[in-house]
Amino acid sequence: MSNFGIANLAAVLSVGCYAVAIACLIGLEAPLDMRTRLGGAVSDHANGPRPGLFLGYALAGMGGAAGLALAEAASGLFPFWAWASLAAMAVLRIGIVAFRTGDGSETRAAESRLHLVFAVLTFALAYRAVSAGTPAARAIFGANAGSLLAALDWVATAALFGVVACLLIAPLRRWFGLAERAFLFSTLLWFALVALCLTTI
């Protein structure tokens, strides 16, 4: 099989995984009230009434990132940091699943700190994958898809600044959940669209 054949197959698998991840995330978010959505982290769902749905979201996201990393690398059309960041993110997301957010108890404090470390690393890698991949994607996929990818890149950048601001500035912490969800949905959609476009190369 040629490199482009491998890229096509990996991209198809990635699209499927990201479709599942987005569906699971929507399923987790839909029943919640606005206060929970604005203030709480998505990872809090691991301790909620639908932990299986959160696990599905997390595992599908890992599969999507791994597939897209392989597709980008095999195609030879994307810079190293774009697909290497995706590959590293797929591995480090294991820590998101293995270590859950705390419930306020002392026994879960260490686990919660480890979760935060993995969350910060995966957020940084997701942003790196998007920012490094957008120029190449715009050149490869043309004006329409390229413009949408650039818009999602802008949203992801603004949302990541919002996440950092909410973590560092106490009065803004009530908006953390909104900033985090904007980042997660924008990057998921970016990854899914790139994977979809790579199925046609």
C-alpha positions in Angstrom: 0.0 0.0 0.0 1.3 3.5 -0.9 1.8 6.2 1.6 -1.3 8.0 0.3 -3.3 4.8 0.7 -2.2 4.5 4.3 -3.1 8.2 4.8 -6.5 7.6 3.4 -7.2 4.6 5.6 -5.9 6.3 8.7 -8.0 9.4 7.9 -11.2 7.3 7.5 -10.6 5.7 10.9 -9.9 9.1 12.4 -13.1 10.6 11.0 -15.1 7.7 12.6 -13.4 8.2 16.0 -13.9 11.9 16.0 -17.5 11.5 15.0 -18.0 9.2 18.1 -16.0 11.7 20.3 -18.1 14.6 19.3 -21.3 12.7 19.7 -20.3 11.5 23.2 -19.4 15.1 24.2 -22.7 16.4 23.0 -24.4 13.6 24.8 -22.6 14.5 28.0 -23.3 18.2 27.7 -27.0 18.2 26.5 -28.7 17.3 29.8 -26.7 19.8 31.9 -27.9 23.1 33.2 -26.0 26.3 32.3 -24.4 26.7 35.7 -22.7 23.3 35.4 -21.6 24.0 31.8 -20.1 27.4 32.7 -18.2 26.5 35.8 -17.4 22.8 35.7 -14.7 21.0 33.7 -15.6 18.4 31.1 -13.5 15.9 33.1 -15.9 16.2 36.0 -18.2 13.9 34.0 -15.9 11.0 34.9 -17.3 11.3 38.4 -20.9 12.0 37.3 -23.9 9.9 36.4 -22.5 8.9 32.9 -18.9 7.9 33.4 -19.2 5.4 30.5 -20.1 8.2 28.1 -17.1 10.2 29.2 -14.8 7.2 28.8 -16.2 6.7 25.3 -15.4 10.4 24.5 -11.9 10.1 25.9 -11.0 6.8 24.1 -12.5 7.9 20.8 -10.5 11.2 21.0 -7.4 9.1 21.5 -8.1 7.0 18.5 -8.9 10.0 16.4 -5.7 11.7 17.3 -3.6 8.6 16.6 -5.3 8.1 13.3 -4.9 11.7 12.2 -1.3 11.7 13.3 -0.6 8.7 11.0 -2.6 10.2 8.2 -0.7 13.5 8.3 2.7 11.8 8.6 2.0 9.3 5.8 0.7 12.0 3.5 3.9 13.9 3.8 1.9 17.1 3.5 2.1 18.3 7.1 5.0 19.6 9.1 6.6 17.4 11.8 5.1 19.3 14.7 1.6 19.0 13.5 1.5 15.2 13.4 4.0 14.7 16.3 1.8 16.8 18.6 -1.2 14.7 17.7 0.7 11.5 18.4 2.0 12.7 21.7 -1.5 13.9 22.6 -3.0 10.5 21.9 -0.5 8.9 24.3 -0.8 11.5 27.0 -4.6 11.4 27.0 -4.2 8.1 28.8 -3.5 10.2 31.9 -6.8 12.0 31.5 -8.6 8.6 31.8 -6.3 7.1 34.4 -6.4 10.1 36.8 -9.7 11.7 37.5 -10.5 15.1 38.8 -10.9 15.4 42.6 -14.1 15.3 44.6 -12.7 17.6 47.3 -11.3 14.9 49.5 -7.7 14.7 50.6 -7.3 11.2 49.2 -8.1 12.4 45.7 -6.0 15.6 45.8 -2.8 13.9 44.4 -4.8 12.2 41.6 -6.5 15.5 40.7 -3.1 17.2 40.4 -1.9 14.5 38.1 -5.0 14.9 36.0 -4.4 18.6 35.8 -0.8 18.0 34.5 -2.0 15.7 31.8 -4.9 18.0 30.9 -2.5 21.0 30.5 -0.1 19.0 28.4 -2.8 17.6 26.1 -4.4 21.1 25.7 -1.0 22.5 24.7 -0.4 19.7 22.2 -3.9 20.1 20.7 -3.2 23.8 20.2 0.2 23.1 18.7 -1.3 20.5 16.3 -3.9 23.0 15.1 -1.5 26.0 14.9 1.2 24.0 13.1 -1.2 22.3 10.8 -3.5 25.2 9.7 -1.1 26.8 7.2 -0.5 23.4 5.5 -4.2 22.5 5.5 -5.2 25.8 4.0 -2.7 25.3 1.1 -3.7 21.7 0.6 -7.5 21.8 0.8 -8.4 25.0 -0.9 -10.2 28.2 0.0 -13.5 26.9 1.5 -12.1 24.2 3.8 -9.1 26.4 4.5 -11.1 29.3 5.6 -13.2 27.2 8.0 -10.0 25.6 9.4 -8.5 29.1 9.9 -11.7 30.2 11.7 -11.6 27.2 14.0 -7.9 27.9 14.6 -8.8 31.4 15.7 -11.6 30.2 18.0 -9.2 27.6 19.5 -6.6 30.3 20.2 -9.1 32.6 21.8 -10.6 29.8 23.8 -7.2 28.7 25.1 -6.4 32.2 26.2 -9.7 32.1 28.0 -8.9 28.8 29.7 -5.6 30.2 31.0 -7.2 33.4 32.1 -9.8 31.5 34.0 -7.2 29.4 35.8 -5.1 32.4 36.8 -7.7 35.0 37.6 -10.0 34.0 40.4 -13.1 36.1 39.4 -13.0 34.5 36.0 -13.1 30.9 37.2 -16.8 30.8 37.0 -16.4 30.9 33.2 -13.8 28.2 33.0 -16.3 25.6 31.7 -17.4 27.8 28.8 -13.8 28.5 27.7 -12.8 24.9 28.0 -15.8 23.7 25.9 -15.1 26.3 23.3 -11.6 25.0 23.0 -12.5 21.3 23.0 -15.3 21.7 20.4 -13.2 23.9 18.1 -10.2 21.6 18.1 -12.4 18.5 17.7 -14.1 20.0 14.7 -10.7 21.1 13.3 -9.3 17.6 13.6 -12.4 16.0 12.2 -12.5 18.3 9.2 -8.8 17.8 8.4 -9.3 14.0 8.7 -12.3 14.2 6.4 -10.3 16.2 3.8 -7.4 13.7 4.0 -9.8 10.9 2.9 -9.9 12.4 -0.5 -6.2 13.0 -1.3 
